[in-house]
Amino acid sequence: FEPYYNLWVTSDDWLSNHDKWMTDSFVDIDPEFVAESVSTYFKTIVKVAKVRVVKESEVLTNIANQIKEEVNNFKPLLPLISSLRNPGMRERHWDELSEILPFKFKPDASTTLTKIVDEYKMDTYSDAIAEVGDKATKEYQIESALDKMVNAWNGIAFEVKAYKTSGTYVIGGVEEVITLLDEHIVTSQAMQFSAY
């Protein structure tokens, strides 16, 4: 039963998800989910196509081969989806992308993957788009690291103690603060050497 189940469930999942990815709003696509799903569909359908009961049936073999071919034809779009749906893409990256492309581009709610591929023919600019996406990813990593450092300081409270009987105060218990400060100085210095 398992080969039949895998064939039909994979085929159904592929057909319904592929339709959604191509026609729903591009800004709602989760690139990680798409990549994982495509990889799973392809592995499963290749495995199913090798099973004896499927190979013995011309109809099942044709279905498996059709799904395998469709998934395989979709795979080249994964880097494009990943680059354009990159969480690090900012306005400056869209501007940079618009300079590379022969038209101004920034996806909105009305943009679909079908429009990106068929109308804009953006798959022909995959390498340039991947470069901008890679740059955005590296800048986003630095941005995230900086945000994490800022947030680490939010919970820090300095302990103020009276200094002997002088009526003045000193900061006490600074070991944790100094450790965190040293760590952030090293991280910041490493960031300075990044081209991003």
C-alpha positions as a LaTeX table, in Angstrom:
\begin{tabular}{lrrr}
\hline
Residue & $x$ (\AA) & $y$ (\AA) & $z$ (\AA) \\
\hline
Phe1 & 0.00 & 0.00 & 0.00 \\
Glu2 & 2.86 & 2.39 & 0.82 \\
Pro3 & 4.02 & 3.00 & $-2.81$ \\
Tyr4 & 0.45 & 3.80 & $-3.89$ \\
Tyr5 & $-0.07$ & 6.06 & $-0.89$ \\
Asn6 & 3.21 & 7.91 & $-1.49$ \\
Leu7 & 2.47 & 8.29 & $-5.19$ \\
Trp8 & $-1.01$ & 9.73 & $-4.69$ \\
Val9 & $-0.27$ & 11.89 & $-1.65$ \\
Thr10 & 2.90 & 13.31 & $-3.21$ \\
Ser11 & 1.11 & 13.94 & $-6.50$ \\
Asp12 & $-1.80$ & 15.65 & $-4.77$ \\
Asp13 & 0.46 & 17.74 & $-2.50$ \\
Trp14 & 2.64 & 18.75 & $-5.43$ \\
Leu15 & $-0.26$ & 19.74 & $-7.66$ \\
Ser16 & $-2.09$ & 21.75 & $-5.00$ \\
Asn17 & 1.03 & 23.47 & $-3.61$ \\
His18 & 2.46 & 24.18 & $-7.07$ \\
Asp19 & $-0.80$ & 25.83 & $-8.03$ \\
Lys20 & $-0.77$ & 27.96 & $-4.84$ \\
Trp21 & 2.88 & 28.95 & $-5.29$ \\
Met22 & 2.30 & 30.00 & $-8.87$ \\
Thr23 & $-0.98$ & 31.90 & $-8.40$ \\
Asp24 & $-1.12$ & 33.17 & $-4.80$ \\
Ser25 & 0.55 & 36.39 & $-3.73$ \\
Phe26 & 4.33 & 36.06 & $-4.01$ \\
Val27 & 4.90 & 38.03 & $-0.80$ \\
Asp28 & 3.13 & 35.25 & 1.15 \\
Ile29 & 5.44 & 32.48 & $-0.10$ \\
Asp30 & 7.70 & 30.91 & 2.51 \\
Pro31 & 10.91 & 30.08 & 0.60 \\
Glu32 & 12.10 & 27.54 & 3.18 \\
Phe33 & 8.83 & 25.64 & 3.04 \\
Val34 & 8.90 & 25.65 & $-0.77$ \\
Ala35 & 12.49 & 24.36 & $-0.89$ \\
Glu36 & 11.86 & 21.64 & 1.71 \\
Ser37 & 8.63 & 20.56 & 0.02 \\
Val38 & 10.16 & 20.39 & $-3.46$ \\
Ser39 & 13.07 & 18.36 & $-2.13$ \\
Thr40 & 10.72 & 15.96 & $-0.32$ \\
Tyr41 & 8.41 & 15.59 & $-3.34$ \\
Phe42 & 11.33 & 14.83 & $-5.63$ \\
Lys43 & 12.94 & 12.25 & $-3.31$ \\
Thr44 & 9.61 & 10.55 & $-2.66$ \\
Ile45 & 8.54 & 10.38 & $-6.30$ \\
Val46 & 11.95 & 9.07 & $-7.43$ \\
Lys47 & 11.75 & 6.37 & $-4.76$ \\
Val48 & 8.17 & 5.49 & $-5.75$ \\
Ala49 & 9.10 & 5.27 & $-9.45$ \\
Lys50 & 11.65 & 2.55 & $-8.61$ \\
Val51 & 9.17 & 0.28 & $-6.79$ \\
Arg52 & 8.27 & $-2.88$ & $-8.72$ \\
Val53 & 4.47 & $-2.49$ & $-8.51$ \\
Val54 & 4.73 & 1.01 & $-9.96$ \\
Lys55 & 7.20 & $-0.02$ & $-12.68$ \\
Glu56 & 4.88 & $-2.84$ & $-13.74$ \\
Ser57 & 1.99 & $-0.43$ & $-14.33$ \\
Glu58 & 2.31 & 1.87 & $-17.33$ \\
Val59 & $-0.29$ & 4.27 & $-15.92$ \\
Leu60 & 1.45 & 4.59 & $-12.54$ \\
Thr61 & 4.85 & 4.92 & $-14.21$ \\
Asn62 & 3.53 & 7.73 & $-16.41$ \\
Ile63 & 2.07 & 9.55 & $-13.40$ \\
Ala64 & 5.30 & 9.19 & $-11.40$ \\
Asn65 & 7.38 & 10.36 & $-14.36$ \\
Gln66 & 5.09 & 13.32 & $-15.01$ \\
Ile67 & 5.25 & 14.50 & $-11.39$ \\
Lys68 & 9.02 & 13.91 & $-11.28$ \\
Glu69 & 9.46 & 15.98 & $-14.45$ \\
Glu70 & 7.24 & 18.81 & $-13.17$ \\
Val71 & 9.08 & 18.97 & $-9.84$ \\
Asn72 & 12.43 & 18.84 & $-11.63$ \\
Asn73 & 11.37 & 21.69 & $-13.94$ \\
Phe74 & 10.36 & 23.77 & $-10.90$ \\
Lys75 & 13.70 & 23.29 & $-9.09$ \\
Pro76 & 15.56 & 26.04 & $-11.03$ \\
Leu77 & 13.08 & 28.57 & $-9.60$ \\
Leu78 & 14.11 & 27.84 & $-5.99$ \\
Pro79 & 17.14 & 30.21 & $-5.93$ \\
Leu80 & 14.98 & 32.94 & $-7.48$ \\
Ile81 & 12.25 & 32.46 & $-4.86$ \\
Ser82 & 14.81 & 32.31 & $-2.07$ \\
Ser83 & 16.54 & 35.52 & $-3.22$ \\
Leu84 & 13.38 & 37.54 & $-3.80$ \\
Arg85 & 11.71 & 36.40 & $-0.56$ \\
Asn86 & 14.85 & 36.94 & 1.49 \\
Pro87 & 13.99 & 38.52 & 4.89 \\
Gly88 & 17.07 & 40.76 & 4.54 \\
Met89 & 15.77 & 42.53 & 1.42 \\
Arg90 & 15.45 & 46.22 & 2.16 \\
Glu91 & 14.47 & 49.18 & $-0.03$ \\
Arg92 & 18.13 & 49.67 & $-1.06$ \\
His93 & 18.26 & 46.09 & $-2.35$ \\
Trp94 & 15.08 & 46.54 & $-4.39$ \\
Asp95 & 16.59 & 49.73 & $-5.85$ \\
Glu96 & 19.79 & 47.86 & $-6.68$ \\
Leu97 & 17.77 & 45.08 & $-8.28$ \\
Ser98 & 15.77 & 47.61 & $-10.31$ \\
Glu99 & 19.06 & 49.01 & $-11.70$ \\
Ile100 & 20.13 & 45.52 & $-12.83$ \\
Leu101 & 16.77 & 44.59 & $-14.35$ \\
Pro102 & 15.40 & 46.42 & $-17.40$ \\
Phe103 & 12.40 & 47.45 & $-15.28$ \\
Lys104 & 11.65 & 48.64 & $-11.74$ \\
Phe105 & 10.69 & 45.76 & $-9.49$ \\
Lys106 & 9.46 & 45.30 & $-5.94$ \\
Pro107 & 6.90 & 42.56 & $-5.24$ \\
Asp108 & 3.58 & 43.53 & $-3.72$ \\
Ala109 & 0.34 & 41.69 & $-2.89$ \\
Ser110 & $-0.63$ & 41.49 & $-6.57$ \\
Thr111 & 2.67 & 39.90 & $-7.66$ \\
Thr112 & 2.57 & 36.16 & $-8.36$ \\
Leu113 & 5.30 & 33.69 & $-9.23$ \\
Thr114 & 3.61 & 33.14 & $-12.59$ \\
Lys115 & 3.90 & 36.87 & $-13.29$ \\
Ile116 & 7.56 & 36.89 & $-12.18$ \\
Val117 & 8.44 & 33.99 & $-14.48$ \\
Asp118 & 6.12 & 34.44 & $-17.48$ \\
Glu119 & 5.67 & 38.20 & $-17.68$ \\
Tyr120 & 8.90 & 39.58 & $-16.18$ \\
Lys121 & 11.08 & 36.62 & $-17.28$ \\
Met122 & 13.09 & 37.09 & $-14.08$ \\
Asp123 & 14.43 & 33.54 & $-14.21$ \\
Thr124 & 16.78 & 34.82 & $-16.94$ \\
Tyr125 & 18.31 & 37.20 & $-14.36$ \\
Ser126 & 18.73 & 34.55 & $-11.67$ \\
Asp127 & 22.48 & 35.09 & $-11.20$ \\
Ala128 & 22.19 & 38.86 & $-10.71$ \\
Ile129 & 19.19 & 38.42 & $-8.41$ \\
Ala130 & 21.06 & 35.77 & $-6.39$ \\
Glu131 & 23.98 & 38.21 & $-5.95$ \\
Val132 & 21.70 & 40.90 & $-4.54$ \\
Gly133 & 19.94 & 38.29 & $-2.37$ \\
Asp134 & 23.27 & 37.01 & $-1.05$ \\
Lys135 & 24.36 & 40.54 & $-0.21$ \\
Ala136 & 21.04 & 41.16 & 1.56 \\
Thr137 & 21.46 & 37.93 & 3.56 \\
Lys138 & 24.95 & 38.89 & 4.76 \\
Glu139 & 23.85 & 42.40 & 5.68 \\
Tyr140 & 20.82 & 40.94 & 7.47 \\
Gln141 & 23.07 & 38.64 & 9.52 \\
Ile142 & 25.09 & 41.65 & 10.71 \\
Glu143 & 21.91 & 43.60 & 11.38 \\
Ser144 & 20.52 & 40.68 & 13.42 \\
Ala145 & 23.76 & 40.35 & 15.40 \\
Leu146 & 23.67 & 44.08 & 16.22 \\
Asp147 & 20.02 & 43.84 & 17.30 \\
Lys148 & 20.91 & 40.88 & 19.50 \\
Met149 & 23.70 & 42.89 & 21.15 \\
Val150 & 21.38 & 45.83 & 21.79 \\
Asn151 & 18.77 & 43.50 & 23.31 \\
Ala152 & 21.42 & 41.87 & 25.53 \\
Trp153 & 21.99 & 45.24 & 27.21 \\
Asn154 & 18.29 & 45.88 & 27.84 \\
Gly155 & 18.17 & 43.56 & 30.85 \\
Ile156 & 21.43 & 44.74 & 32.42 \\
Ala157 & 21.03 & 46.61 & 35.69 \\
Phe158 & 23.99 & 48.20 & 37.41 \\
Glu159 & 24.30 & 47.61 & 41.13 \\
Val160 & 25.13 & 50.82 & 42.98 \\
Lys161 & 26.72 & 50.48 & 46.43 \\
Ala162 & 27.63 & 53.09 & 49.03 \\
Tyr163 & 31.38 & 53.70 & 49.11 \\
Lys164 & 32.50 & 53.36 & 52.71 \\
Thr165 & 31.19 & 56.34 & 54.70 \\
Ser166 & 32.05 & 58.97 & 52.10 \\
Gly167 & 28.47 & 59.60 & 51.00 \\
Thr168 & 29.37 & 58.62 & 47.42 \\
Tyr169 & 28.56 & 55.51 & 45.46 \\
Val170 & 30.35 & 52.98 & 43.24 \\
Ile171 & 29.14 & 50.43 & 40.74 \\
Gly172 & 29.50 & 46.90 & 42.06 \\
Gly173 & 29.15 & 43.42 & 40.58 \\
Val174 & 30.51 & 44.38 & 37.19 \\
Glu175 & 32.02 & 41.00 & 36.23 \\
Glu176 & 28.98 & 40.02 & 34.14 \\
Val177 & 28.89 & 43.47 & 32.49 \\
Ile178 & 32.61 & 43.40 & 31.65 \\
Thr179 & 32.32 & 39.89 & 30.19 \\
Leu180 & 29.39 & 40.96 & 28.00 \\
Leu181 & 31.18 & 44.16 & 26.98 \\
Asp182 & 34.34 & 42.23 & 26.01 \\
Glu183 & 32.29 & 39.77 & 23.99 \\
His184 & 30.49 & 42.56 & 22.13 \\
Ile185 & 33.74 & 44.44 & 21.44 \\
Val186 & 35.22 & 41.32 & 19.83 \\
Thr187 & 32.04 & 40.74 & 17.80 \\
Ser188 & 31.95 & 44.40 & 16.67 \\
Gln189 & 35.62 & 44.30 & 15.65 \\
Ala190 & 34.97 & 41.15 & 13.58 \\
Met191 & 32.04 & 42.92 & 11.88 \\
Gln192 & 34.31 & 45.81 & 10.88 \\
Phe193 & 36.25 & 43.47 & 8.58 \\
Ser194 & 33.12 & 42.36 & 6.74 \\
Ala195 & 32.53 & 43.87 & 3.31 \\
Tyr196 & 28.84 & 44.05 & 4.25 \\
\hline
\end{tabular}
